[in-house]
Amino acid sequence: MRSLLLACLCLSGTAWAAPDATPYPTTSSPKGIQVQMIPDALELGIHHATLNLRLNALLASEKEAKPGQPTASADGFVFAINQKSVEAMDRQIKPLSDKGVVVTLIVTTVRSPDERIRKLTIHPKADPVKGITMASDTVTPEGRACYKALTDFIAHRWSADDATHGRAWGWIVSNEVNSHHEWHQMGPATAEEVALQYEDQVRLAWESLRRHSTYARIYLSLEHNWTAKNNRDPLQACPGRTLLELFAKRARERGDFDWNLAFHPYPANLRDPRTWLDKVSFNDNTPKVTFKNLEVLTKKLATPEMLYAGKPRRLSFTEQGFDVTQRAEALVEQAAAYAYAWEKVVRLGDAVDAFHYHRHVDHAKEGGLRFGLWSNKPGTVSEPDQKRPIWFLFKSAGTAEWKAAAEPYLKTCGLKSWDELKLR
């Protein structure tokens, strides 16, 4: 089987240094966003940022491979790296980390237009058409080697002690895996099969990360369905609680490691931002976990079967937003939902690493949903147009201005005081 890199290219024999032992950074608040505009994000006063990193984009095609090009290797296979893609990530990560923002990478794979790269990066049982983000190929010898090589490259460049290119402290492996038909496409699969594949993929990424950083954090990714699932077909999706339990069991069987949880507590209905109206319960049998019942997650992570070294796993909210509907009060409801969510998150205290808002700017290809702090210009996909009221509220989060900025939204949420949101 041919290597992606032409045979005439050589890999340097550089030996990596011992893993960096710098502790995971502490911040004064969990305020974060999936960043589209770096200057605006910094103006908003964020402490955390998520950025998408596509594994397939890091690979150069065989046509692009040239002598002297950067490479990555594992298990006897050598792969050519797409330098332009790497430098584009540098330009996103470094300006944020240089300002003290804790950067987390959402490490996913999508279908490359290059057939060779598709075969290297996508699970061999994945549907040829369905799915947006894909399970990685950790099955075939070359695909597995490619995944190991790329994750090691990422860790060495962005999660080691040398911050020349910027530094990332968190990795989210894949996306919303309990809806695997769409976000972790690996073909029809039972919850058990998804858990086995995903645990292996996360473990490989963790092993790469630990070679370069002792305390950077790795996260599983789940959407808001808990005992419910996002598809009637059990081979297309599974409840988040089920997948979490199966993952934890498999990890213990193979030798436990310090994985954490990235959760997306969207409102029960993505097209209704009024999360305070969600029909959920506050116990482990709730169909969904939204901002209304976040404490379900911290309770679950504190159960004996979820602990690591006697402590609960870390929790981060890494993708969630509030839709601007067609109702006359839509902009007020969007901002009120953020105020409600922020007040719930801060009550979880140190259990939460970050609360990343999604989206920075409306995206025309998001099924008609309008989550942005900014609207997008008509006729564009995501070019910023106008700041919404939520932008100004978001800026005040975690500052002395928060109380005055959030108080007007109490009435919209049907509350007299934010203290009514005490944890149950």
Protein Blocks (a to p, Z undefined) as FASTA:
>chain_A
ZZfbdfkbccdfbdcddddfbdcdddfbfcdcddfblmlmmmnopabdcddddfklmpcc
fklpcghiacddeehiacdddfklmmmmmmmmmmmmmnopacdddddddddfblklmmmm
gcfkbcfkgojbdcddfkbmmlmmmmmmmmmmmmmmmmcmblknopafbdcehjhkllmm
lmmcgbjadfklmmmmmmmmmmmmmmmmmmmomkbccdddddfbfkbccbfblklbccfk
lmmmmmmmmmmmnopadddddddfddfblklmblmlpccdfbfkbfbdcfklmmmmmmmm
mpmklpgghiacddddfbdcddddfbfklmmmmmmmmmmmmmmmmmnmmmpmbdcdddfb
dcfkggopafbfbdcdehiaklcfbdcfklmmmmmgopaklmmmmmmmmmmnopabfklm
pcZZ
